[in-house]
């Protein structure tokens, strides 16, 4: 059998060029023209099975990622791959129903591209959500975890390459990448709604395969409470350009090796759907308290 490269498969040359500030401005200009210069206060990035929150946006304007210059499509199951602009609880928002993952063949810069574009539209706050595997054996699947820090040991970050001074400094501080003020809002909201809210460290793995039991044990030793394949690229980019960040994880399943059973994407999506009422009300209340 003679190997023939698939014509649509991304190549190293496709991913090599870095975006310029002009690229980001071009994307922002297109979005501004399609939303009548809508100025969002916050960007909400909704993870696997959590896109339902975008369906609650009032006076919604929908824009598919594929119609925006320099954007990449979102191919993960359960991700609609579009922006929703409008209002939630009286706040102007840009909601991403689906995100870009590095396991889809994208660089971290591409995965985080939307954050900088929406920052140019005016957003100052990022709410980032995900569904992840629970590493902490004292916790249970189905609970929510407020992210207070993260671990990234794989791949270069979204800031790799020439620094764009228009967004931020060459060496941004990551000490409080998850904003303490927003963490306080999350704690107060959870208490008011009587929602058990865990707090912990999210560890990034590139995927798309689930982590092995040995990798999960290593993550636990390093101090991680949950493992997942997203969130970190967007969070780093947001911190770099001066945005406040709140990260919330749905502990969709116990991570590999914790229980004697295999993992599946269907399990993650089912857990997200089951959490929809509590999760959505929690996020909306936090947004309302900004």
One Martini backbone bead per residue (centre of mass of N, CA, C, O) as a GRO file, in nm:
protein
  290
    1UNK     BB    1   0.095   0.036   0.024
    2UNK     BB    2   0.042   0.375  -0.063
    3UNK     BB    3   0.101   0.669   0.075
    4UNK     BB    4  -0.152   0.934   0.123
    5UNK     BB    5  -0.217   1.237   0.183
    6UNK     BB    6  -0.444   1.420   0.333
    7UNK     BB    7  -0.570   1.716   0.210
    8UNK     BB    8  -0.708   1.824   0.509
    9UNK     BB    9  -0.457   1.798   0.669
   10UNK     BB   10  -0.275   1.929   0.892
   11UNK     BB   11   0.023   2.115   0.897
   12UNK     BB   12   0.302   2.263   1.005
   13UNK     BB   13   0.264   2.513   0.815
   14UNK     BB   14  -0.021   2.595   0.919
   15UNK     BB   15   0.086   2.651   1.233
   16UNK     BB   16   0.338   2.845   1.227
   17UNK     BB   17   0.208   3.105   1.209
   18UNK     BB   18   0.164   3.406   1.356
   19UNK     BB   19  -0.026   3.630   1.489
   20UNK     BB   20  -0.140   3.945   1.442
   21UNK     BB   21  -0.282   4.232   1.533
   22UNK     BB   22  -0.437   4.260   1.264
   23UNK     BB   23  -0.591   3.996   1.283
   24UNK     BB   24  -0.756   4.061   1.535
   25UNK     BB   25  -0.886   4.319   1.420
   26UNK     BB   26  -1.033   4.185   1.185
   27UNK     BB   27  -1.216   4.005   1.357
   28UNK     BB   28  -1.342   4.234   1.527
   29UNK     BB   29  -1.467   4.393   1.292
   30UNK     BB   30  -1.662   4.174   1.198
   31UNK     BB   31  -1.817   4.145   1.462
   32UNK     BB   32  -1.907   4.439   1.486
   33UNK     BB   33  -2.073   4.443   1.217
   34UNK     BB   34  -2.270   4.191   1.314
   35UNK     BB   35  -2.342   4.353   1.616
   36UNK     BB   36  -2.357   4.661   1.624
   37UNK     BB   37  -2.120   4.722   1.826
   38UNK     BB   38  -2.095   4.520   2.041
   39UNK     BB   39  -2.025   4.540   2.409
   40UNK     BB   40  -1.880   4.331   2.607
   41UNK     BB   41  -1.817   4.239   2.946
   42UNK     BB   42  -1.826   3.922   2.883
   43UNK     BB   43  -1.673   3.598   2.862
   44UNK     BB   44  -1.811   3.276   2.762
   45UNK     BB   45  -1.680   2.947   2.808
   46UNK     BB   46  -1.813   2.643   2.687
   47UNK     BB   47  -1.813   2.324   2.752
   48UNK     BB   48  -1.877   2.010   2.759
   49UNK     BB   49  -2.226   2.010   2.762
   50UNK     BB   50  -2.255   2.356   2.827
   51UNK     BB   51  -2.413   2.522   2.587
   52UNK     BB   52  -2.699   2.597   2.708
   53UNK     BB   53  -2.645   2.892   2.805
   54UNK     BB   54  -2.664   3.024   2.519
   55UNK     BB   55  -2.988   2.978   2.501
   56UNK     BB   56  -3.037   3.230   2.727
   57UNK     BB   57  -2.993   3.454   2.546
   58UNK     BB   58  -3.071   3.781   2.492
   59UNK     BB   59  -3.086   3.918   2.199
   60UNK     BB   60  -2.962   3.730   1.990
   61UNK     BB   61  -2.638   3.682   1.826
   62UNK     BB   62  -2.517   3.488   1.557
   63UNK     BB   63  -2.174   3.345   1.511
   64UNK     BB   64  -1.981   3.173   1.317
   65UNK     BB   65  -1.661   3.081   1.314
   66UNK     BB   66  -1.627   3.027   0.997
   67UNK     BB   67  -1.701   3.356   0.937
   68UNK     BB   68  -1.421   3.426   1.070
   69UNK     BB   69  -1.134   3.554   1.057
   70UNK     BB   70  -0.892   3.308   1.170
   71UNK     BB   71  -1.078   3.100   1.244
   72UNK     BB   72  -1.171   2.797   1.396
   73UNK     BB   73  -1.316   2.510   1.413
   74UNK     BB   74  -1.540   2.317   1.606
   75UNK     BB   75  -1.517   1.943   1.653
   76UNK     BB   76  -1.640   1.877   1.909
   77UNK     BB   77  -1.858   1.712   2.075
   78UNK     BB   78  -2.121   1.945   2.155
   79UNK     BB   79  -2.008   2.175   1.961
   80UNK     BB   80  -2.137   2.442   1.775
   81UNK     BB   81  -1.950   2.683   1.679
   82UNK     BB   82  -2.039   2.968   1.837
   83UNK     BB   83  -2.164   3.279   1.880
   84UNK     BB   84  -2.322   3.472   2.156
   85UNK     BB   85  -2.495   3.775   2.154
   86UNK     BB   86  -2.589   3.956   2.464
   87UNK     BB   87  -2.801   3.886   2.746
   88UNK     BB   88  -2.731   3.825   3.107
   89UNK     BB   89  -2.856   3.944   3.377
   90UNK     BB   90  -2.790   4.241   3.241
   91UNK     BB   91  -2.542   4.136   3.078
   92UNK     BB   92  -2.294   4.172   2.853
   93UNK     BB   93  -2.234   3.904   2.613
   94UNK     BB   94  -1.998   3.647   2.516
   95UNK     BB   95  -2.070   3.330   2.375
   96UNK     BB   96  -1.917   3.008   2.371
   97UNK     BB   97  -2.025   2.735   2.171
   98UNK     BB   98  -1.746   2.635   2.199
   99UNK     BB   99  -1.414   2.514   2.136
  100UNK     BB  100  -1.068   2.505   2.102
  101UNK     BB  101  -0.840   2.237   2.053
  102UNK     BB  102  -0.536   2.088   2.033
  103UNK     BB  103  -0.647   1.797   1.945
  104UNK     BB  104  -0.749   1.924   1.659
  105UNK     BB  105  -0.459   2.071   1.558
  106UNK     BB  106  -0.399   2.308   1.745
  107UNK     BB  107  -0.275   2.568   1.872
  108UNK     BB  108  -0.271   2.763   2.146
  109UNK     BB  109  -0.318   3.023   1.989
  110UNK     BB  110  -0.574   2.921   1.845
  111UNK     BB  111  -0.737   2.836   2.102
  112UNK     BB  112  -0.709   3.160   2.213
  113UNK     BB  113  -0.803   3.372   2.001
  114UNK     BB  114  -1.088   3.477   2.103
  115UNK     BB  115  -1.003   3.636   2.351
  116UNK     BB  116  -0.864   3.877   2.209
  117UNK     BB  117  -1.100   3.964   2.036
  118UNK     BB  118  -1.303   4.024   2.274
  119UNK     BB  119  -1.123   4.230   2.408
  120UNK     BB  120  -1.147   4.437   2.171
  121UNK     BB  121  -1.468   4.467   2.230
  122UNK     BB  122  -1.441   4.498   2.584
  123UNK     BB  123  -1.375   4.265   2.752
  124UNK     BB  124  -1.287   4.196   3.119
  125UNK     BB  125  -1.422   3.904   3.143
  126UNK     BB  126  -1.372   3.550   3.234
  127UNK     BB  127  -1.569   3.263   3.171
  128UNK     BB  128  -1.457   2.930   3.245
  129UNK     BB  129  -1.546   2.605   3.125
  130UNK     BB  130  -1.563   2.251   3.232
  131UNK     BB  131  -1.504   1.904   3.177
  132UNK     BB  132  -1.375   1.670   3.424
  133UNK     BB  133  -1.149   1.485   3.597
  134UNK     BB  134  -1.138   1.329   3.906
  135UNK     BB  135  -0.865   1.306   4.143
  136UNK     BB  136  -1.004   1.351   4.404
  137UNK     BB  137  -1.103   1.099   4.637
  138UNK     BB  138  -1.292   1.300   4.825
  139UNK     BB  139  -1.462   1.323   4.580
  140UNK     BB  140  -1.732   1.377   4.335
  141UNK     BB  141  -1.921   1.320   4.091
  142UNK     BB  142  -2.100   1.631   3.998
  143UNK     BB  143  -1.924   1.843   4.095
  144UNK     BB  144  -1.796   2.157   4.177
  145UNK     BB  145  -1.503   2.354   4.064
  146UNK     BB  146  -1.291   2.591   4.174
  147UNK     BB  147  -1.041   2.754   4.019
  148UNK     BB  148  -0.707   2.840   4.170
  149UNK     BB  149  -0.534   2.664   3.962
  150UNK     BB  150  -0.259   2.551   3.745
  151UNK     BB  151  -0.127   2.287   3.523
  152UNK     BB  152   0.153   2.307   3.276
  153UNK     BB  153   0.367   2.064   3.089
  154UNK     BB  154   0.258   2.107   2.793
  155UNK     BB  155   0.376   2.262   2.569
  156UNK     BB  156   0.324   2.546   2.443
  157UNK     BB  157   0.200   2.846   2.469
  158UNK     BB  158   0.003   3.120   2.353
  159UNK     BB  159   0.281   3.316   2.381
  160UNK     BB  160   0.435   3.197   2.168
  161UNK     BB  161   0.650   3.414   2.043
  162UNK     BB  162   0.568   3.699   1.950
  163UNK     BB  163   0.502   3.983   2.114
  164UNK     BB  164   0.197   4.163   2.196
  165UNK     BB  165   0.193   4.472   2.334
  166UNK     BB  166  -0.114   4.542   2.304
  167UNK     BB  167  -0.181   4.319   2.534
  168UNK     BB  168   0.122   4.261   2.664
  169UNK     BB  169   0.367   4.134   2.827
  170UNK     BB  170   0.620   3.911   2.792
  171UNK     BB  171   0.608   3.854   3.132
  172UNK     BB  172   0.357   3.731   3.282
  173UNK     BB  173   0.179   3.705   3.561
  174UNK     BB  174   0.045   3.393   3.751
  175UNK     BB  175  -0.047   3.415   4.051
  176UNK     BB  176  -0.360   3.553   3.973
  177UNK     BB  177  -0.521   3.429   3.725
  178UNK     BB  178  -0.739   3.369   3.941
  179UNK     BB  179  -0.948   3.586   4.062
  180UNK     BB  180  -1.013   3.664   4.385
  181UNK     BB  181  -1.277   3.826   4.351
  182UNK     BB  182  -1.428   3.596   4.195
  183UNK     BB  183  -1.399   3.379   4.410
  184UNK     BB  184  -1.573   3.524   4.619
  185UNK     BB  185  -1.830   3.523   4.453
  186UNK     BB  186  -1.852   3.215   4.430
  187UNK     BB  187  -1.875   3.151   4.731
  188UNK     BB  188  -2.125   3.324   4.791
  189UNK     BB  189  -2.311   3.188   4.586
  190UNK     BB  190  -2.295   2.897   4.692
  191UNK     BB  191  -2.403   2.962   4.974
  192UNK     BB  192  -2.679   3.087   4.887
  193UNK     BB  193  -2.745   2.802   4.711
  194UNK     BB  194  -2.637   2.542   4.845
  195UNK     BB  195  -2.350   2.472   4.704
  196UNK     BB  196  -2.118   2.254   4.649
  197UNK     BB  197  -1.774   2.387   4.655
  198UNK     BB  198  -1.496   2.331   4.515
  199UNK     BB  199  -1.130   2.360   4.549
  200UNK     BB  200  -0.874   2.377   4.281
  201UNK     BB  201  -0.662   2.197   4.060
  202UNK     BB  202  -0.585   2.225   3.718
  203UNK     BB  203  -0.487   1.983   3.471
  204UNK     BB  204  -0.317   1.977   3.173
  205UNK     BB  205  -0.410   1.787   2.882
  206UNK     BB  206  -0.403   1.727   2.537
  207UNK     BB  207  -0.486   1.476   2.410
  208UNK     BB  208  -0.781   1.293   2.345
  209UNK     BB  209  -0.698   1.109   2.543
  210UNK     BB  210  -0.722   0.973   2.819
  211UNK     BB  211  -0.589   0.931   3.102
  212UNK     BB  212  -0.387   0.753   3.279
  213UNK     BB  213  -0.344   0.618   3.582
  214UNK     BB  214  -0.051   0.722   3.607
  215UNK     BB  215  -0.114   1.019   3.539
  216UNK     BB  216  -0.310   1.062   3.773
  217UNK     BB  217  -0.110   1.004   3.999
  218UNK     BB  218   0.084   1.231   3.921
  219UNK     BB  219  -0.119   1.464   3.952
  220UNK     BB  220  -0.168   1.418   4.253
  221UNK     BB  221   0.126   1.466   4.346
  222UNK     BB  222   0.132   1.767   4.216
  223UNK     BB  223  -0.183   1.883   4.309
  224UNK     BB  224  -0.420   1.774   4.161
  225UNK     BB  225  -0.796   1.757   4.116
  226UNK     BB  226  -0.795   1.791   3.795
  227UNK     BB  227  -0.855   1.675   3.452
  228UNK     BB  228  -0.778   1.827   3.122
  229UNK     BB  229  -0.822   1.977   2.760
  230UNK     BB  230  -0.841   2.285   2.866
  231UNK     BB  231  -0.852   2.648   2.949
  232UNK     BB  232  -0.548   2.733   2.968
  233UNK     BB  233  -0.506   2.896   2.708
  234UNK     BB  234  -0.728   3.114   2.768
  235UNK     BB  235  -0.625   3.207   3.045
  236UNK     BB  236  -0.348   3.313   2.963
  237UNK     BB  237  -0.450   3.520   2.756
  238UNK     BB  238  -0.626   3.682   2.953
  239UNK     BB  239  -0.404   3.765   3.153
  240UNK     BB  240  -0.223   3.913   2.946
  241UNK     BB  241  -0.486   4.121   2.872
  242UNK     BB  242  -0.629   4.195   3.168
  243UNK     BB  243  -0.820   3.976   3.265
  244UNK     BB  244  -1.062   3.843   3.439
  245UNK     BB  245  -1.089   3.515   3.616
  246UNK     BB  246  -1.324   3.238   3.593
  247UNK     BB  247  -1.311   2.893   3.703
  248UNK     BB  248  -1.520   2.604   3.611
  249UNK     BB  249  -1.574   2.267   3.719
  250UNK     BB  250  -1.695   1.967   3.605
  251UNK     BB  251  -1.712   1.663   3.770
  252UNK     BB  252  -1.792   1.414   3.555
  253UNK     BB  253  -1.555   1.216   3.656
  254UNK     BB  254  -1.359   0.972   3.739
  255UNK     BB  255  -1.057   0.914   3.701
  256UNK     BB  256  -0.832   0.714   3.601
  257UNK     BB  257  -0.828   0.440   3.841
  258UNK     BB  258  -1.043   0.500   4.063
  259UNK     BB  259  -1.222   0.321   3.888
  260UNK     BB  260  -1.340  -0.004   3.753
  261UNK     BB  261  -1.360   0.184   3.468
  262UNK     BB  262  -1.425   0.317   3.183
  263UNK     BB  263  -1.404   0.585   2.962
  264UNK     BB  264  -1.629   0.852   2.828
  265UNK     BB  265  -1.780   1.101   2.645
  266UNK     BB  266  -2.073   1.033   2.720
  267UNK     BB  267  -2.039   1.066   3.024
  268UNK     BB  268  -1.972   1.366   3.022
  269UNK     BB  269  -2.234   1.471   2.882
  270UNK     BB  270  -2.433   1.353   3.087
  271UNK     BB  271  -2.330   1.511   3.333
  272UNK     BB  272  -2.380   1.793   3.216
  273UNK     BB  273  -2.688   1.765   3.181
  274UNK     BB  274  -2.749   1.704   3.486
  275UNK     BB  275  -2.615   1.996   3.580
  276UNK     BB  276  -2.761   2.237   3.444
  277UNK     BB  277  -2.935   2.385   3.661
  278UNK     BB  278  -2.707   2.446   3.868
  279UNK     BB  279  -2.485   2.559   3.687
  280UNK     BB  280  -2.636   2.794   3.551
  281UNK     BB  281  -2.722   2.948   3.810
  282UNK     BB  282  -2.438   2.996   3.915
  283UNK     BB  283  -2.321   3.159   3.676
  284UNK     BB  284  -2.542   3.378   3.664
  285UNK     BB  285  -2.497   3.486   3.954
  286UNK     BB  286  -2.204   3.568   3.916
  287UNK     BB  287  -2.256   3.765   3.686
  288UNK     BB  288  -2.457   3.952   3.843
  289UNK     BB  289  -2.219   4.028   4.070
  290UNK     BB  290  -2.019   4.221   3.905
   0.00000   0.00000   0.00000
